[in-house]
Amino acid sequence: MTVVRHQGGWVIVLSIVAGFLLMVLPLPTWMQQGRPDWTALILIYWVLALPQRVGVGVAWLAGAFQDALLGTLLGAHALAFAVVAYLTLKLHQRIRVFPLWQQAFSVLVLLLLIRLVLFWINGLIGRPEADWGFWTPAVVGTLVWPVVFVLLREIRRRYRVQ
Amino acid sequence: MQLVGNRQGKIIKPLFQQGPPLTARLIILVVISVVLMTVDHRKDLLEPVRFTMSAALYPVRVLANFPSDAGEFLASQFQTTRDLREENARLKSKQLLYQVRLQKLNALEVENMRLRELLDSSYEIGESVLIAEIMEVDLDPYTHLIQIDKGTQSGVYRGQPVLDAHGVMGQVDKVGPFSAMVRLITDPSHAIPVQVNRNGVRSVAMGTGNLNQLELRSLPNNTDVKAGDLLVTSGLGGRFPKGYPVARVEKVQVDPGRPFAHVTARPLAELNRSQQVLLVKRGESSKDAKQAATPKSPDQADAPSAGTAETAAQ
């Protein structure tokens, strides 16, 4: 009886870096506000697919780097991602067997939670209150979730990440 | 294939988590995050951490910047000779114009310094300038930050004033080895000490979160400020050098029921359009400036002030 060997860690790291890239890629101004939280989507996928490898620690670290990248308060995204990874881990056995559209709903809740944490931190440090557009990334993220899911599943199978 | 292995009982994926319990891990991380955020918000202790992370993330920024870089390169490759010639002629005439103005400025500068010497007041001159390019990278859409392609390796430091051709843009907020983040003057957490150029009334221009608006707070209702007044940096606070244009007053609303007038101004710098920015390094003390003020021969006229070391890296 052997435990599954870990392999393909670089695929996970590269996909998260790709998420970072998508987060800072220049977009027209009107699209900037609706940019989905790519890193979060990618992290949620990996937590669902490989809960024994990608957990709260990885999510937290990715969030911290995203903070450094975007210039937000160091720890804001880290906190949000860690909380979301925790919930995903708790529910992964249920979410995994959902059909794709139902999965997207769970993802919507998770993404809204990220926005909520960021919103709350924004309020705490006394920045002006954001408008409704602040919540659009969660909705757009839900819409692109099926694409992210299918794409990353293909990648995971091809490179036998486990 | 893993499934087959599973059935044969050779490979078993662990169903349950190992290591410290999940909830405990989350709580530890949450506590660390809260501590980090508090420290980052209140103190500058985390700058070294940010510096290291910024260095690690530099390739991501370069990659994100690549499409616009490549576009610019291609555009410059396919310019016609005629266009270039026209541009050259335009620039030459412009340069001539500025040269003439500079000659006068030179004389004025020396005269100003002499007068100040008579008054025994110090005078700072000759800030050295570094040119940096804005990286086409989107940052948090709710803060007014921009990324520039120079970092500590080029001598950029935290708090350094950033200008463009029209006025003050902001100050360096976070530095990495090869890049830095600049907080624009319109960021809600930014304030810049200014004075009205016409009469020297001092105030502080606060960012509003709107790229086209600054707010002057705490100006009494009877202050002499009019729409159209030019606001320049006052040099108070010691961060921004004195005398650079910041904004033009747009609207002055006086409501007798309120203690202060509501004054808004429009930044002069092209905060969302500039491609290149100037980073100003604080000048030498007035003692060096006096040496710089020695009369120059006419053929030195195109070196306007000896203290202006053009460290243009372009």
Interface residues (C-beta under 8 A of the other chain):
Chain A: M1 T2 V3 V4 V17 F20 L21 M23 V24 L25 P26 L27 T29 Q32 Q33 R35 P51 Q52 G55 V56 G57 W60 A64 F65 A68 L69 L70 G71 T72 L73 L74 G75 A76 A78 L79 A82 V83 Y86 L89 K90 I121 N122 I125 R127 P128 A130 F134 Q162
Chain B: Q2 G9 K10 I11 I12 K13 P14 Q17 L22 T23 R25 L26 L29 V30 I32 S33 V34 V35 L36 M37 D40 H41 L46 V49 R50 M53 S54 A56 L57 V60 R61 L63 A64 N65 P67 S68 E136 V137 D138 L139 D140 P141 Y142 T143 L145 D173 K174 M181 P188 S189 G209 N272
